[in-house]
Amino acid sequence: MNLGTFLERRRQWRARAQAAAWLTRMGRGVSPGRQRALEGWLADPINAKEFSELRAMLDVAAELKGPARARLVARVEAEPQRRRPSAGALWLAGVAAMAVAAAVSAGGLWLWDLGYLPRTYSTGIGQERTVVLPDGSVAYLNTDTRLRWVGSPANRRVQLLGGEVFFEVVHDPLRPFRILLPDSVVRVLGTRFDVYRKRDGDVRVTVLSGRVSVEGLGGAGQAPPSWVRELAADQQIEYSPLGLIGDVHPALAANVIRWRQGIIETRGEPLSKFVSDLSRYTPQRIVISDPRAAQMWIGGAFSDRNVDATIDRIARIEPITVTHRDGALILGYRAAGTQGRGVPQ
């Protein structure tokens, strides 16, 4: 093993050990100071990856019952005597899992009251942000997003006021976590999923792991629900204020959250829809001036952190023109036999 590989593995090991330690601390409560410290630590992609993977392990561990839980307890208790220090991260992960599982079986996590005041988290256009909610769940905010915590120790709730959030929710069967929207409620116990509330009021829910229940509410957001759907891993649903748009369908969930790596990905959609999504990442208006361009199908992975470069790339492979006018990007149609960027319309 060369020095570079050794240092990289050591860094990953330390990140996993720190992730396990953070998860153990979260089982004892999340004060505002801890929230800020954890958000800073999660800003490192390696830390965020290890934290996310261990959180998924905790979801499984928290559901263990009877003999399976007893075996895990015995194994965790035996770890310090029989494991080498190099496996410390795995032992800490087991301790964190048991801390959460024990807290769940005792009636829920004990949490600091100080963090349970209503609070709004937001991002500007082109920004992303990681926040730790008072119950210990983690929310990754995409561009132009507003999320408000309106919960309490006994009632975990947030309002998604607009934009997109990827959630990693602390498992607690006694206190479901709910995302409140004007015409629906997303209800979970502990899982990883993405919710996108679009500017036109449509909502898309995508599940990466666990199970999610989505309820469409009646007029003025009143019960009883007009429809209910359950989603499992790699499933997605889209709906509008008027009702379902299709039904639950398979989805490549990992691709949906590639925005966390600065990538917007499509497996094929009209340029008009792609541009609508891309516009979320820039204050510059993007206008399609020719319906022939709007109907072109676009597929591939593109940068959402450099919108100009993404538009240039599309213009090189598709017959569209790009013109800057009055602070906007105007996309037109390039007829056969013409070349280049900025062909007059």
Phi and psi in degrees as a GROMACS rama.xvg file:
@    title "Ramachandran Plot"
@    xaxis  label "Phi"
@    yaxis  label "Psi"
@TYPE xy
-79.0086  170.262  ASN-2
-63.0405  -39.9742  LEU-3
-61.9386  -43.3795  GLY-4
-65.2328  -41.7711  THR-5
-60.5134  -45.5323  PHE-6
-65.9414  -36.619  LEU-7
-66.3367  -43.2934  GLU-8
-65.4843  -38.4496  ARG-9
-64.6091  -38.4717  ARG-10
-65.0141  -41.11  ARG-11
-64.9505  -40.9586  GLN-12
-60.9424  -45.5251  TRP-13
-63.055  -40.276  ARG-14
-62.4107  -40.4538  ALA-15
-68.0164  -41.4144  ARG-16
-62.2201  -42.2475  ALA-17
-66.5509  -38.0867  GLN-18
-61.515  -44.0219  ALA-19
-62.7248  -39.9548  ALA-20
-65.0085  -40.0681  ALA-21
-63.1137  -43.9079  TRP-22
-65.0148  -34.4771  LEU-23
-66.0927  -43.7941  THR-24
-61.413  -39.2923  ARG-25
-64.2664  -27.6166  MET-26
-66.3617  -18.277  GLY-27
-98.1349  -4.28567  ARG-28
129.248  156.276  GLY-29
-126.45  101.413  VAL-30
-81.8482  163.724  SER-31
-56.6489  -38.1933  PRO-32
-63.6342  -41.8869  GLY-33
-65.4061  -37.4795  ARG-34
-57.5871  -48.0278  GLN-35
-64.1413  -41.8965  ARG-36
-64.5342  -42.3725  ALA-37
-66.2243  -39.9144  LEU-38
-60.7696  -39.7776  GLU-39
-65.0714  -40.9481  GLY-40
-65.7832  -38.4862  TRP-41
-70.8699  -11.5231  LEU-42
-65.0416  -22.6474  ALA-43
-79.4971  123.697  ASP-44
-57.5592  -36.067  PRO-45
-66.7676  -42.7086  ILE-46
-61.1975  -45.0346  ASN-47
-61.7537  -38.8863  ALA-48
-64.9617  -47.2908  LYS-49
-66.2262  -39.1012  GLU-50
-61.9921  -44.2437  PHE-51
-63.1105  -43.0782  SER-52
-66.1352  -41.2259  GLU-53
-69.4286  -34.7969  LEU-54
-61.5645  -39.5564  ARG-55
-64.021  -37.4589  ALA-56
-64.286  -37.3788  MET-57
-64.2861  -36.4095  LEU-58
-58.484  -40.6228  ASP-59
-69.6598  -46.5676  VAL-60
-61.8404  -37.3689  ALA-61
-67.3012  -19.5982  ALA-62
-90.6014  -6.42928  GLU-63
-67.1299  145.538  LEU-64
-138.553  160.202  LYS-65
55.4124  -131.433  GLY-66
-58.5985  -36.3309  PRO-67
-62.5815  -42.365  ALA-68
-67.7004  -40.399  ARG-69
-60.9383  -41.4019  ALA-70
-63.5199  -39.65  ARG-71
-66.5022  -39.892  LEU-72
-60.3022  -46.6473  VAL-73
-61.968  -39.7578  ALA-74
-66.7784  -42.497  ARG-75
-63.7667  -42.1939  VAL-76
-64.7843  -30.2168  GLU-77
-83.4282  -17.9625  ALA-78
-56.1217  -46.6956  GLU-79
-59.3783  -30.5837  PRO-80
-81.6595  -29.3361  GLN-81
-115.302  -2.81122  ARG-82
-104.714  144.684  ARG-83
-73.6234  158.03  ARG-84
-56.7661  -28.994  PRO-85
-65.5097  -16.8765  SER-86
-99.8823  14.4013  ALA-87
-58.106  -33.7147  GLY-88
-63.2446  -38.6774  ALA-89
-67.8773  -39.0275  LEU-90
-64.0813  -44.7762  TRP-91
-61.3887  -37.463  LEU-92
-62.1102  -39.8991  ALA-93
-64.8121  -40.9477  GLY-94
-61.3705  -44.4294  VAL-95
-61.7083  -42.3254  ALA-96
-61.4249  -43.5136  ALA-97
-70.2083  -32.9858  MET-98
-61.8304  -43.8836  ALA-99
-68.8119  -45.2848  VAL-100
-61.7018  -42.1402  ALA-101
-65.2642  -39.882  ALA-102
-64.7358  -39.4606  ALA-103
-63.4122  -45.7473  VAL-104
-66.8177  -24.3249  SER-105
-85.5912  -4.2135  ALA-106
119.884  14.9764  GLY-107
116.16  159.261  GLY-108
-67.4807  139.219  LEU-109
-81.6055  126.973  TRP-110
-129.117  154.827  LEU-111
-71.9223  132.741  TRP-112
-69.1677  -25.3365  ASP-113
-59.8202  -27.7929  LEU-114
-89.5488  4.71318  GLY-115
-101.037  24.6918  TYR-116
-84.7205  147.476  LEU-117
-56.0856  139.142  PRO-118
-151.588  139.256  ARG-119
-107.887  132.911  THR-120
-113.395  141.775  TYR-121
-149.556  160.353  SER-122
-131.106  150.582  THR-123
-86.3424  -179.747  GLY-124
-65.3356  127.637  ILE-125
83.9064  0.364377  GLY-126
-100.963  157.239  GLN-127
-131.895  157.406  GLU-128
-154.399  142.532  ARG-129
-109.199  127.165  THR-130
-128.371  147.185  VAL-131
-104.468  119.04  VAL-132
-77.0889  160.283  LEU-133
-56.4166  -25.7503  PRO-134
-85.5474  0.0418672  ASP-135
96.8707  -10.0542  GLY-136
-67.9166  152.32  SER-137
-112.36  135.058  VAL-138
-121.936  126.305  ALA-139
-103.975  112.643  TYR-140
-91.0935  127.991  LEU-141
-82.4393  -174.763  ASN-142
-57.0841  145.545  THR-143
50.2155  56.3531  ASP-144
-126.244  144.581  THR-145
-131.955  124.814  ARG-146
-129.129  133.481  LEU-147
-123.094  126.427  ARG-148
-81.6695  123.878  TRP-149
-128.891  22.9792  VAL-150
-93.9806  -171.915  GLY-151
-148.403  173.417  SER-152
-55.5128  -31.6969  PRO-153
-97.9451  -7.22393  ALA-154
-144.026  94.7757  ASN-155
-83.7782  113.055  ARG-156
-144.769  143.075  ARG-157
-133.202  155.095  VAL-158
-110.024  126.819  GLN-159
-92.7816  103.877  LEU-160
-81.0055  -18.7179  LEU-161
167.777  151.274  GLY-162
95.5517  -154.67  GLY-163
-135.082  137.362  GLU-164
-137.292  134.236  VAL-165
-100.18  121.025  PHE-166
-104.887  141.043  PHE-167
-122.632  102.786  GLU-168
-96.9145  134.274  VAL-169
-63.3063  131.154  VAL-170
-72.306  127.272  HIS-171
-160.918  97.9236  ASP-172
-65.2699  -19.3785  PRO-173
-84.9275  -15.0754  LEU-174
-136.339  82.3595  ARG-175
-56.8943  147.511  PRO-176
-97.1484  130.791  PHE-177
-124.817  138.736  ARG-178
-107.261  118.993  ILE-179
-95.4167  128.691  LEU-180
-126.715  164.388  LEU-181
-55.5623  -36.8885  PRO-182
-123.604  16.2288  ASP-183
-162.186  166.009  SER-184
-134.5  133.043  VAL-185
-104.964  125.025  VAL-186
-122.95  130.797  ARG-187
-141.047  161.488  VAL-188
-99.4055  -45.3858  LEU-189
-179.325  112.243  GLY-190
-168.191  -179.027  THR-191
-121.342  121.969  ARG-192
-157.703  162.121  PHE-193
-120.235  134.731  ASP-194
-124.471  126.389  VAL-195
-122.569  111.844  TYR-196
-98.0166  110.129  ARG-197
-80.0856  165.573  LYS-198
-64.3164  -28.5092  ARG-199
-85.9395  3.46103  ASP-200
97.2678  -13.3816  GLY-201
-67.8733  153.468  ASP-202
-130.612  139.998  VAL-203
-124.548  128.737  ARG-204
-119.257  128.709  VAL-205
-129.594  130.731  THR-206
-106.132  129.618  VAL-207
-94.7376  -37.8225  LEU-208
-154.677  155.134  SER-209
83.0007  -158.743  GLY-210
-133.976  146.8  ARG-211
-134.029  137.635  VAL-212
-107.287  131.093  SER-213
-118.877  127.45  VAL-214
-118.379  125.315  GLU-215
-85.9221  128.142  GLY-216
-93.2852  160.037  LEU-217
-75.0839  -166.895  GLY-218
-55.2208  138.598  GLY-219
58.0915  28.6205  ALA-220
68.5677  28.3524  GLY-221
-96.5287  149.644  GLN-222
-78.5859  162.245  ALA-223
-77.1893  162.986  PRO-224
-65.0152  144.807  PRO-225
-82.1838  -22.1384  SER-226
-158.789  154.729  TRP-227
-138.494  134.427  VAL-228
-135.155  142.983  ARG-229
-108.197  136.831  GLU-230
-119.138  141.484  LEU-231
-112.188  -175.123  ALA-232
-56.8846  140.301  ALA-233
60.9786  36.6937  ASP-234
-126.424  156.401  GLN-235
-144.247  152.793  GLN-236
-142.187  145.416  ILE-237
-128.728  141.913  GLU-238
-153.572  162.965  TYR-239
-119.796  174.376  SER-240
-58.5751  -19.7877  PRO-241
-89.4502  -15.8423  LEU-242
146.192  -168.552  GLY-243
-67.9406  143.696  LEU-244
-106.831  92.8056  ILE-245
76.7202  -151.484  GLY-246
-141.457  -173.523  ASP-247
-58.234  132.92  VAL-248
-143.414  157.612  HIS-249
-64.3761  151.516  PRO-250
-151.988  149.054  ALA-251
-83.4736  85.3121  LEU-252
-59.3471  -36.7292  ALA-253
-61.1901  -31.4229  ALA-254
-71.5012  -29.3322  ASN-255
-62.7413  -33.8312  VAL-256
-100.903  21.9741  ILE-257
-69.1144  -9.59717  ARG-258
-59.0528  -22.9441  TRP-259
-68.5607  -18.279  ARG-260
-103.723  11.6887  GLN-261
79.0312  26.2224  GLY-262
-124.766  135.396  ILE-263
-112.025  124.796  ILE-264
-122.982  138.944  GLU-265
-137.219  142.643  THR-266
-96.7482  12.4041  ARG-267
128.917  109.831  GLY-268
-157.041  160.283  GLU-269
-60.6803  148.363  PRO-270
-56.9599  -34.4571  LEU-271
-60.4526  -41.6801  SER-272
-71.625  -40.9791  LYS-273
-61.518  -44.2028  PHE-274
-64.7206  -35.0864  VAL-275
-60.9315  -42.5079  SER-276
-69.6573  -43.2819  ASP-277
-63.5161  -32.617  LEU-278
-62.4957  -20.5529  SER-279
-63.9092  -21.6283  ARG-280
-100.566  8.01441  TYR-281
-147.21  142.654  THR-282
-76.0568  -10.4021  PRO-283
-78.8255  132.819  GLN-284
-71.0692  141.024  ARG-285
-119.538  118.44  ILE-286
-119.722  130.659  VAL-287
-97.5879  115.79  ILE-288
-93.1174  -11.1431  SER-289
-127.912  125.312  ASP-290
-61.0423  -25.2936  PRO-291
-66.0463  -36.856  ARG-292
-70.1843  -39.7949  ALA-293
-59.8544  -31.268  ALA-294
-89.1406  -4.43342  GLN-295
-65.0024  143.303  MET-296
-94.8224  132.61  TRP-297
-117.373  135.752  ILE-298
-140.905  147.022  GLY-299
134.345  -175.186  GLY-300
-111.477  129.89  ALA-301
-132.779  155.706  PHE-302
-76.1188  132.806  SER-303
-100.189  2.48754  ASP-304
-99.934  -7.34251  ARG-305
-139.96  83.9497  ASN-306
-65.5425  -39.4332  VAL-307
-58.5438  -43.8205  ASP-308
-65.5789  -36.0938  ALA-309
-65.4182  -43.7562  THR-310
-64.0602  -41.8423  ILE-311
-60.063  -41.0762  ASP-312
-62.7926  -43.9825  ARG-313
-63.2967  -39.3415  ILE-314
-65.755  -24.4994  ALA-315
-77.5922  -23.1035  ARG-316
-111.877  -10.732  ILE-317
-126.029  153.814  GLU-318
-78.4648  66.8781  PRO-319
-124.772  155.843  ILE-320
-108.902  153.357  THR-321
-128.523  122.2  VAL-322
-131.194  135.156  THR-323
-89.4926  126.067  HIS-324
-150.358  122.699  ARG-325
53.8003  41.8003  ASP-326
75.7633  10.1263  GLY-327
-120.117  157.536  ALA-328
-96.8367  119.244  LEU-329
-104.256  121.082  ILE-330
-104.157  125.004  LEU-331
-123.112  -171.866  GLY-332
-104.763  133.497  TYR-333
-101.807  112.366  ARG-334
-67.238  156.841  ALA-335
-57.2595  136.675  ALA-336
95.0746  -7.43506  GLY-337
-103.295  158.345  THR-338
-133.254  153.459  GLN-339
87.8851  174.264  GLY-340
-85.4065  142.71  ARG-341
77.8478  28.135  GLY-342
-64.8776  130.203  VAL-343
-55.6424  143.445  PRO-344
